[in-house]
Amino acid sequence: MKLFGTDGVRGIANEELTADLAFKIGYATAIVIRKEIAKNSKVIIGRDTRISGTMLEAALIAGLCAAGANVYTVGVMPTPAIAYLTRIYKADAGIIISASHNPFEFNGIKIFSHRGYKLHDDLEAEIEELVENYDSLRHTSSTNVGKHEHQADAEEDYLRHLEEDLSLDLRGYKIALDCANGANYRVAPEFFKRCGAELVSIGVEPNGFNINDNCGSTAPEDLQKLTKLAKCDIGLAFDGDADRLLACTSEGELVDGDGIMMILARYLKNRNRLLNNGLVATVMSNFGLDEFLEKADIKLEKTDVGDRQVLERMLADGYVLGGEQSGHIILLEHTTTGDGLLSAIYLIKALQEAGQSLAEAVKSWTIYPQILINVRVPNEQKPKVMQDQDLIEQIAEFTDQLAGRGRILVRPSGTEPKLRIMLEGKDEGEIARMGEFLANLISARYGI
């Protein structure tokens, strides 16, 4: 059994990720954290807006309580809020029920340690083993079951933390928001209203089915149009669990995670807060980021794709800024995971203190054409694709043709049944033709 992927347990709700499985994960989690942390353990649970969220929440509560853990639910909350609340409430673990940027039919279970970091691989392996051997476990007596309470002040506690630590005066400032009909649909508008901003919002009417549905950071086109038409100063797009941020200028020009990291790196360096004078990104980041940072005398380290890899390198090498092109940005001064709202606050503070609009700030770098193509492939076929000799040779041939003017990266998705193809180069037409050829090759042999 392999439950945990790169970002917790994921699957189609009620088919792959069932209530029965969630119960067992809850039960196993309580046993593992009780052994690692405390006998009478305390667990925080939050969720996004998917229709399956309450079902899985109920199953997790039952499993945790059955194993003796005390559970405190906080309702719909951003993933980074759970990481923060786990720490300030002195809980032994935090759990978020979310499938992030995926469609509504998917859901997931992500577990944070008492320090607010994603659970370590060896603890995830222990939970998997206990789930697999659930029927042989000795069950808790009736006198030792845990209890469940709702933590009504959680949203206010998270907002107060952001307000007190990162105050903004946004009077006279107009913001377009897209909350992806997800976990930020209440928190983000409330925060910016308290700062005095005028808001134009979309993606704030979740119905259980419309999370990430042609909205949010995975589909920012409507936000780009809205920002320009409504004459906003900036547009901000979050994903379903609110750990990612993309932005757009007043003219609707999209600025991805690379662009946001460039602005934040310069902002922190100018204030002597960019520890180790560098940041951590992934191999997906645009070459324009490399060039900008080199000119700014800022170091850049690159990891494999995934915020877990980014965070591990940051902690190991002493960096406070890192992230991904997708908008998952980690600011270790304030948090232990990506936080879209925190990133937005930092971005606006950086622009205000520089006296720049976002459009003015992005003029200082060149972004190379980059094409991303997703090919649907069954999960069990992914290893075969990556070892396909014809594909390997074709990638090598195209790489030679680019002659140092670009690059090609093919990798399996860690969260979906897809292969992701990234091509980068100075000639967009050339890399588009290459990408189409590679996508057709993979799809013809392995596609769904």
C-alpha positions as CSV (number, residue, x, y, z in Angstrom):
1,M,0.0,0.0,0.0
2,K,1.2,3.5,-0.9
3,L,-1.1,6.1,0.7
4,F,1.0,9.2,0.9
5,G,2.2,11.0,-2.2
6,T,4.2,14.2,-2.5
7,D,1.4,16.2,-0.8
8,G,-0.5,13.9,1.5
9,V,-3.1,11.4,0.6
10,R,-5.1,12.2,-2.5
11,G,-7.8,10.5,-4.5
12,I,-11.4,10.7,-5.9
13,A,-13.6,11.1,-2.9
14,N,-15.8,8.2,-2.0
15,E,-14.1,6.0,-4.6
16,E,-10.3,6.1,-3.7
17,L,-10.5,8.3,-0.6
18,T,-13.4,6.8,1.2
19,A,-14.9,7.5,4.7
20,D,-13.6,4.1,5.8
21,L,-10.0,4.9,4.7
22,A,-10.3,8.4,6.4
23,F,-11.4,6.7,9.6
24,K,-8.4,4.4,9.5
25,I,-6.0,7.2,8.7
26,G,-7.4,9.1,11.7
27,Y,-7.0,6.1,14.0
28,A,-3.5,5.4,12.8
29,T,-2.5,9.1,13.1
30,A,-3.6,9.2,16.7
31,I,-1.5,6.2,17.5
32,V,1.6,7.5,15.8
33,I,1.5,11.0,17.3
34,R,0.6,9.7,20.7
35,K,3.8,7.6,20.6
36,E,5.8,10.5,19.2
37,I,4.4,13.4,21.1
38,A,1.9,13.0,24.0
39,K,-0.4,10.4,25.5
40,N,-3.5,12.7,25.5
41,S,-2.9,14.1,22.0
42,K,-4.7,17.1,20.5
43,V,-5.4,17.4,16.8
44,I,-6.7,20.4,14.8
45,I,-8.8,19.7,11.6
46,G,-9.7,22.1,8.9
47,R,-11.1,21.7,5.4
48,D,-11.8,23.4,2.1
49,T,-15.2,23.8,0.4
50,R,-15.5,20.5,-1.4
51,I,-18.8,18.7,-0.9
52,S,-16.9,15.6,0.3
53,G,-15.1,17.6,3.0
54,T,-17.6,17.2,5.8
55,M,-17.9,13.4,5.1
56,L,-14.2,13.0,5.4
57,E,-14.0,15.3,8.4
58,A,-16.6,13.2,10.3
59,A,-14.7,10.0,9.5
60,L,-11.4,11.5,10.6
61,I,-12.9,12.8,13.8
62,A,-14.3,9.3,14.6
63,G,-11.0,7.6,13.9
64,L,-9.0,10.0,15.9
65,C,-11.4,10.0,18.9
66,A,-11.6,6.2,18.7
67,A,-7.9,6.0,19.3
68,G,-8.0,8.5,22.2
69,A,-7.1,11.8,20.5
70,N,-9.0,15.0,21.3
71,V,-10.1,16.8,18.1
72,Y,-10.8,20.5,17.6
73,T,-12.4,21.4,14.2
74,V,-12.1,24.9,12.7
75,G,-14.3,24.5,9.6
76,V,-13.4,25.9,6.2
77,M,-9.9,27.4,6.6
78,P,-6.8,27.8,4.3
79,T,-4.1,25.1,4.5
80,P,-1.5,27.6,5.9
81,A,-3.9,28.6,8.6
82,I,-4.0,25.0,9.9
83,A,-0.2,25.0,10.0
84,Y,-0.2,28.2,12.0
85,L,-3.1,27.2,14.3
86,T,-1.5,23.9,15.1
87,R,1.4,25.8,16.6
88,I,-0.4,28.5,18.5
89,Y,-3.0,26.1,19.9
90,K,-0.1,23.8,21.0
91,A,-1.7,20.9,19.2
92,D,0.2,17.7,18.5
93,A,-0.8,17.6,14.9
94,G,-2.9,19.5,12.4
95,I,-4.9,18.0,9.5
96,I,-6.3,19.8,6.4
97,I,-8.8,18.0,4.2
98,S,-8.2,19.4,0.7
99,A,-7.0,18.5,-2.8
100,S,-5.6,21.9,-3.3
101,H,-5.8,23.0,-7.0
102,N,-7.5,19.8,-8.2
103,P,-11.2,19.6,-9.3
104,F,-14.0,19.1,-6.7
105,E,-14.3,15.3,-7.1
106,F,-10.8,14.9,-5.7
107,N,-10.0,15.3,-2.0
108,G,-7.0,14.8,0.2
109,I,-5.7,14.5,3.7
110,K,-2.5,16.4,4.6
111,I,-1.0,16.1,8.1
112,F,1.2,18.7,9.9
113,S,3.4,18.0,12.8
114,H,3.2,20.0,16.1
115,R,5.7,22.5,14.6
116,G,3.5,23.2,11.6
117,Y,5.6,21.3,9.1
118,K,4.4,18.6,6.8
119,L,4.7,15.2,8.6
120,H,8.0,13.5,8.1
121,D,8.3,10.6,5.6
122,D,9.0,8.0,8.3
123,L,5.9,9.0,10.3
124,E,3.8,8.8,7.2
125,A,5.2,5.3,6.6
126,E,4.2,4.3,10.1
127,I,0.6,5.6,9.5
128,E,0.5,3.6,6.2
129,E,1.6,0.4,8.0
130,L,-1.0,0.8,10.7
131,V,-3.8,1.5,8.2
132,E,-2.8,-1.6,6.3
133,N,-2.9,-3.7,9.5
134,Y,-5.9,-2.0,11.0
135,D,-7.8,-5.2,11.7
136,S,-5.0,-6.5,14.0
137,L,-4.8,-3.3,16.1
138,R,-5.9,-3.4,19.7
139,H,-8.7,-0.8,20.2
140,T,-9.0,1.9,22.9
141,S,-11.3,1.2,25.8
142,S,-14.5,3.1,26.2
143,T,-13.1,5.2,29.0
144,N,-10.2,6.4,27.0
145,V,-11.9,7.7,23.8
146,G,-11.2,11.3,22.8
147,K,-13.7,14.1,22.5
148,H,-14.5,16.6,19.7
149,E,-15.1,20.3,20.0
150,H,-15.4,23.1,17.5
151,Q,-12.9,26.0,17.8
152,A,-15.1,28.9,17.0
153,D,-12.4,31.6,17.2
154,A,-10.0,30.0,14.8
155,E,-10.6,32.3,11.8
156,E,-10.4,35.4,13.9
157,D,-7.1,34.1,15.5
158,Y,-5.6,33.6,12.0
159,L,-6.8,37.1,10.8
160,R,-5.5,38.8,14.0
161,H,-2.1,37.1,13.5
162,L,-1.9,38.6,9.9
163,E,-3.1,42.0,11.0
164,E,-0.8,42.4,14.0
165,D,2.3,41.1,12.3
166,L,1.8,42.5,8.8
167,S,-0.3,45.6,9.0
168,L,-1.3,47.3,5.7
169,D,-2.9,50.6,5.0
170,L,-4.8,50.1,1.8
171,R,-7.2,53.1,1.8
172,G,-7.5,54.2,-1.8
173,Y,-6.2,50.9,-3.1
174,K,-8.5,48.8,-5.3
175,I,-7.9,45.0,-5.5
176,A,-9.5,42.3,-7.7
177,L,-9.7,39.0,-5.8
178,D,-10.3,35.5,-7.1
179,C,-10.6,33.0,-4.2
180,A,-11.2,30.0,-6.4
181,N,-14.5,29.2,-4.5
182,G,-12.1,27.7,-2.0
183,A,-10.7,28.0,1.4
184,N,-9.9,31.7,1.2
185,Y,-13.4,32.8,0.2
186,R,-14.1,34.4,3.6
187,V,-10.6,35.1,5.0
188,A,-9.0,37.0,2.2
189,P,-11.8,39.5,1.5
190,E,-12.2,40.1,5.2
191,F,-8.5,40.8,5.7
192,F,-8.3,43.3,2.8
193,K,-11.5,45.0,3.9
194,R,-10.1,45.5,7.3
195,C,-7.0,47.2,5.7
196,G,-9.3,49.7,3.9
197,A,-9.1,48.3,0.4
198,E,-11.9,48.5,-2.2
199,L,-12.6,45.0,-3.4
200,V,-14.0,43.4,-6.5
201,S,-14.2,39.7,-5.9
202,I,-15.0,36.5,-7.8
203,G,-14.7,32.9,-6.7
204,V,-16.3,33.7,-3.3
205,E,-19.5,31.7,-3.7
206,P,-18.6,28.0,-3.1
207,N,-21.3,25.4,-3.5
208,G,-19.2,22.3,-3.0
209,F,-18.7,21.6,-6.7
210,N,-17.2,24.8,-8.1
211,I,-13.9,24.9,-6.3
212,N,-11.1,25.6,-8.9
213,D,-13.7,25.5,-11.7
214,N,-12.4,27.9,-14.3
215,C,-11.3,30.2,-11.5
216,G,-8.4,30.8,-9.1
217,S,-4.7,30.5,-9.8
218,T,-5.1,27.6,-12.2
219,A,-7.4,29.6,-14.4
220,P,-6.7,33.3,-13.9
221,E,-8.1,34.6,-17.2
222,D,-11.3,36.0,-15.7
223,L,-9.4,37.7,-13.0
224,Q,-7.1,39.3,-15.6
225,K,-10.0,40.7,-17.5
226,L,-11.8,41.9,-14.3
227,T,-8.7,43.6,-13.0
228,K,-8.4,45.7,-16.2
229,L,-12.1,46.4,-16.7
230,A,-12.7,47.4,-13.0
231,K,-9.5,49.6,-13.1
232,C,-8.0,47.8,-10.1
233,D,-4.4,48.5,-8.9
234,I,-3.7,44.7,-8.7
235,G,-5.3,41.3,-9.1
236,L,-4.7,38.4,-6.8
237,A,-5.6,34.8,-7.5
238,F,-5.5,31.9,-4.9
239,D,-6.0,28.2,-5.4
240,G,-8.5,26.0,-3.7
241,D,-6.7,25.5,-0.4
242,A,-5.1,29.0,-0.5
243,D,-1.5,28.1,-0.3
244,R,-0.7,29.5,-3.8
245,L,-0.8,33.1,-5.2
246,L,-0.6,34.5,-8.7
247,A,-1.0,38.2,-9.4
248,C,-1.8,40.4,-12.3
249,T,-1.1,44.1,-13.1
250,S,-3.7,46.8,-13.6
251,E,-3.6,46.0,-17.3
252,G,-4.2,42.3,-16.6
253,E,-0.7,41.0,-17.3
254,L,-0.1,37.8,-15.3
255,V,2.7,37.6,-12.8
256,D,3.5,34.1,-11.7
257,G,5.4,32.7,-8.7
258,D,8.8,33.5,-10.3
259,G,7.8,37.1,-10.7
260,I,6.5,37.4,-7.2
261,M,9.7,35.8,-5.8
262,M,11.8,38.3,-7.7
263,I,10.0,41.2,-6.1
264,L,10.1,39.6,-2.6
265,A,13.8,38.7,-2.9
266,R,14.7,42.3,-3.8
267,Y,12.5,43.6,-1.0
268,L,14.0,41.4,1.6
269,K,17.6,42.0,0.4
270,N,17.1,45.8,0.6
271,R,16.1,45.4,4.2
272,N,18.9,43.0,5.1
273,R,16.4,40.2,5.8
274,L,17.3,37.9,2.9
275,L,19.2,35.4,5.0
276,N,22.1,33.6,3.1
277,N,21.5,36.2,0.4
278,G,19.5,33.8,-1.7
279,L,16.3,31.9,-2.4
280,V,15.3,28.4,-3.3
281,A,13.2,27.6,-6.4
282,T,12.6,24.5,-8.5
283,V,13.7,23.3,-11.9
284,M,10.4,24.6,-13.3
285,S,11.4,28.2,-12.7
286,N,11.9,30.4,-15.8
287,F,15.5,31.2,-16.8
288,G,14.5,34.9,-16.4
289,L,14.6,34.3,-12.7
290,D,18.2,33.1,-13.0
291,E,19.2,36.2,-14.9
292,F,17.4,38.7,-12.6
293,L,19.0,37.2,-9.5
294,E,22.4,37.1,-11.0
295,K,22.2,40.8,-11.8
296,A,20.9,41.6,-8.3
297,D,23.8,39.6,-6.8
298,I,21.3,37.1,-5.1
299,K,22.1,33.4,-5.0
300,L,19.6,30.9,-6.5
301,E,19.3,27.2,-5.5
302,K,17.1,24.9,-7.5
303,T,15.4,21.7,-6.3
304,D,13.2,19.0,-7.9
305,V,9.5,20.0,-8.2
306,G,7.5,20.2,-5.0
307,D,7.2,22.5,-2.1
308,R,8.5,19.7,0.2
309,Q,11.8,19.8,-1.7
310,V,12.0,23.5,-1.5
311,L,11.3,23.7,2.2
312,E,13.8,21.0,3.0
313,R,16.5,22.9,1.1
314,M,15.6,26.1,2.8
315,L,15.8,24.6,6.3
316,A,19.1,22.7,5.5
317,D,20.9,25.8,4.0
318,G,19.4,28.6,6.0
319,Y,17.2,30.4,3.5
320,V,14.0,32.3,4.4
321,L,12.5,32.7,0.9
322,G,11.6,29.9,-1.6
323,G,8.9,28.7,-3.8
324,E,7.5,27.5,-7.1
325,Q,6.5,29.1,-10.3
326,S,3.0,27.9,-9.6
327,G,2.7,30.5,-6.8
328,H,3.5,28.3,-3.8
329,I,5.8,30.7,-1.9
330,I,7.3,30.0,1.5
331,L,8.3,32.9,3.8
332,L,10.0,31.3,6.8
333,E,10.1,34.5,8.8
334,H,6.3,34.0,9.3
335,T,5.2,30.5,8.3
336,T,6.2,26.9,7.8
337,T,4.4,26.4,4.5
338,G,3.1,28.2,1.4
339,D,0.5,30.9,2.3
340,G,-1.2,32.7,-0.6
341,L,-2.6,35.5,1.6
342,L,0.7,36.0,3.3
343,S,2.5,36.2,0.0
344,A,-0.1,38.7,-1.3
345,I,0.5,40.9,1.8
346,Y,4.3,40.8,1.3
347,L,3.9,41.6,-2.4
348,I,1.8,44.6,-1.7
349,K,4.1,45.8,1.1
350,A,7.1,45.5,-1.2
351,L,5.4,47.5,-4.0
352,Q,4.2,50.2,-1.6
353,E,7.6,50.6,0.0
354,A,9.3,50.8,-3.4
355,G,6.7,53.3,-4.6
356,Q,5.9,51.1,-7.6
357,S,2.9,49.5,-9.3
358,L,3.2,45.8,-10.1
359,A,3.5,46.8,-13.8
360,E,6.5,49.0,-13.1
361,A,8.1,46.3,-10.9
362,V,8.0,43.6,-13.6
363,K,9.7,45.8,-16.2
364,S,13.0,44.9,-14.6
365,W,13.3,41.4,-15.9
366,T,12.8,39.3,-19.1
367,I,10.7,36.2,-19.0
368,Y,11.5,33.6,-21.6
369,P,8.7,31.8,-23.5
370,Q,7.7,28.7,-21.6
371,I,5.1,26.1,-22.6
372,L,3.5,23.7,-20.2
373,I,1.6,20.7,-21.5
374,N,-0.3,18.0,-19.5
375,V,-0.8,14.6,-20.9
376,R,-3.3,12.3,-19.1
377,V,-1.5,9.0,-18.2
378,P,-2.6,6.3,-15.8
379,N,-0.5,6.4,-12.6
380,E,0.8,2.9,-13.0
381,Q,2.1,3.8,-16.5
382,K,4.2,6.7,-15.4
383,P,7.4,4.7,-14.7
384,K,7.2,3.2,-18.2
385,V,6.8,6.6,-19.8
386,M,9.9,7.9,-18.0
387,Q,11.9,4.9,-19.2
388,D,10.7,4.9,-22.8
389,Q,13.8,4.9,-24.9
390,D,12.2,6.6,-27.9
391,L,11.0,9.4,-25.7
392,I,14.4,9.8,-24.1
393,E,16.1,10.0,-27.5
394,Q,13.6,12.4,-28.9
395,I,14.0,14.8,-25.9
396,A,17.8,14.6,-26.4
397,E,17.4,15.4,-30.1
398,F,15.3,18.4,-29.4
399,T,17.6,19.5,-26.6
400,D,20.5,19.4,-29.1
401,Q,18.5,21.5,-31.6
402,L,17.9,24.1,-28.9
403,A,21.7,24.4,-28.6
404,G,21.7,26.0,-25.2
405,R,18.8,28.4,-26.2
406,G,16.3,26.4,-24.1
407,R,15.5,23.3,-22.2
408,I,12.9,20.5,-21.9
409,L,11.6,18.8,-18.8
410,V,9.2,15.9,-18.6
411,R,8.0,14.7,-15.2
412,P,5.2,12.8,-13.7
413,S,2.6,14.7,-11.6
414,G,2.8,13.9,-8.0
415,T,-0.9,14.6,-7.4
416,E,-2.8,13.7,-10.7
417,P,-2.7,11.0,-13.4
418,K,-0.7,13.2,-15.7
419,L,2.7,13.7,-17.3
420,R,3.8,17.3,-17.4
421,I,6.0,18.6,-20.2
422,M,7.8,21.9,-19.8
423,L,9.6,23.5,-22.7
424,E,11.5,26.8,-22.5
425,G,13.3,28.8,-25.2
426,K,13.6,32.1,-27.0
427,D,11.6,30.9,-30.0
428,E,8.0,30.2,-28.9
429,G,7.0,28.6,-32.2
430,E,9.9,26.2,-32.1
431,I,9.2,24.9,-28.6
432,A,5.5,24.7,-29.3
433,R,6.1,22.3,-32.2
434,M,8.5,20.3,-30.0
435,G,5.9,20.1,-27.2
436,E,3.1,19.0,-29.5
437,F,5.3,16.2,-30.9
438,L,6.3,15.0,-27.4
439,A,2.7,15.1,-26.1
440,N,1.4,13.2,-29.1
441,L,4.2,10.5,-28.7
442,I,3.3,10.0,-25.0
443,S,-0.5,10.1,-25.6
444,A,-0.4,7.6,-28.4
445,R,1.5,5.0,-26.4
446,Y,0.3,5.6,-22.8
447,G,-2.5,8.2,-22.8
448,I,-6.0,7.7,-21.2
